[in-house]
Amino acid sequence: MKTQAFPTMVTPFNRDGSVDVGAARAMVDWYFENGCGGVFAACQSSEIFFLTEEERVLLTRTVVNRVNELAAEHPERDRMTVVASGHVSDEFDRQVHELSAVADAGPDTVILISNRMDIENTSDGAWIRDAELLMNALPGVPLGVYECPYPYKRLMTGPMLDFCGKSGRFQYMKDTCCDAATMADRCGLLRGTPMKLYNANAQTLLESLRNGASGYCGVMCNFHPDLYAWLCEHWEEDPETAEIVQAFLGTAAFTESLAYPVTAKFHLREIASLPLSSIDARTRPASDLTDYHKSCVRQAEILAQAVRERIGL
């Protein structure tokens, strides 16, 4: 089974606060050049709860269009997969509307956020009922599920996953449980179904790949996506080096808590040299980025470069 790295895309903004389409296209190019198998657009890293519906659709369409252009320009490469959510509303009718709008933008899979079904978190049965209603309201749309931590984290249970896998409609799961044993159980439950599990937790990534996960989908692909792509592609053929890469990724990922997503935008602009005109976010201003944060990001990049030299990237 081919395993892949999916960055959770941050939304670049112009200085006037609008979505920077040019920078978004450049980010897709950077993910592609660094070996990512896909992009998760319109996700929590994109600040979907702080974007308008029009902005969520614009970001998704921008990513889809650029991915399609890259596929035409590079027929020798597999086309990157685009998954997108934008699933933020409480009311069912609004959810159907916003998910339909994202689906019309052309992603390969539309991602449901697990805490948007049975919002009061009453029971597995209520969640399954709400998920089935959404499935029926979105006929023919390939679906996925994401255990988004905001506004609260609703972890998938065995019955919920069993329903999704056996439905035949679900293809993708972004797992945020951060527990290798739980992910192993989940991979076993999903085996033989179309639904594939992507781990958002860097510290457990290699173990989860060994247990059947289909790859990584997380924050840190905005910093060193090439190393995640390498690990996903080579973990079986070079297990000794895979342990070294995993050790770096697991350690570097502790920087997730440092003023994200501004830290990611700082890295993309200052280290990756992408044309972001602003590193502000809707959830926090660029002024939250301290000299200490910048130093941590730069130190991680120095070590990342040493790992690249070790594995020949």
Buried (B, 14 or more C-beta within 10 A) or exposed (E): EEBBBBBBBBBBBBEEEEBBBEBBBBBBBBBBEBBBBBBBBBBBBBBBBEBEBEBBBBBBBBBBBBBBEBBEEEEEEEBBBBBBBBBBBEEBEEBBBBBEBBBEBBBBBBBBBBBBBBBEEEEBEBBBEBBBBBBEBBEEBBBBBBBBEEEEEBBBBEBBBBBBBBBEBBBBBBBBBBBBEBBBBBBEBBEEBBBBBBBBBBBBBBBBBBBBBBBBBBBBBBBBBBBBBBBBBBBEEBEEBBEBBBEBBBEBBEBBEBBBBBBBBBBBBBBBEBEBBBBBBBBBEEEBBEEEBBEBBEEBBEEBEEBBEEBEB
